[in-house]
Amino acid sequence: MSAELHCVVALMDVIEQIEGWGRLMSVEELAVLIQCSEKTLYRYVKQRKLPSIRIGTHIRFNPKATAKWLRDRQR
């Protein structure tokens, strides 16, 4: 398997894992899954690049919306 194909397969596995998440995701949980810094996620939220939900002072992510957002960035 080529390195590029391996990355695509790995990303699809992560997207499926996110879609199967049974509850809203925290910044920390999403950062670990997509191997991204929490700081970057907070910046994307602030810039309205990443769909999120604010509950009081906490940021949460809808798994289905987040998976769709990741799929849309693949193209």
Phi, psi and omega in degrees: 000134180290160180297321180295315179295322178299319179295319179296316179297317179297318179296319179296322177298318179294317179299316178296322178296319178295315180301326181278356180299132187273003183204174176300148182258144175274167176301317182298315181295315181294319180301318179295315184295318183262008177053056182227153180285151176298323180301318178296317179297316178299321178295316178298320179296313181299322180276001181060032176272336184238123180296134182211170179233131176259125177239101186064239179263003183260146175255133177228159181237135173284123184303317182293317179295322180292318178297318178297317179301316179295317178300317181297332180279349181290332188285000000 
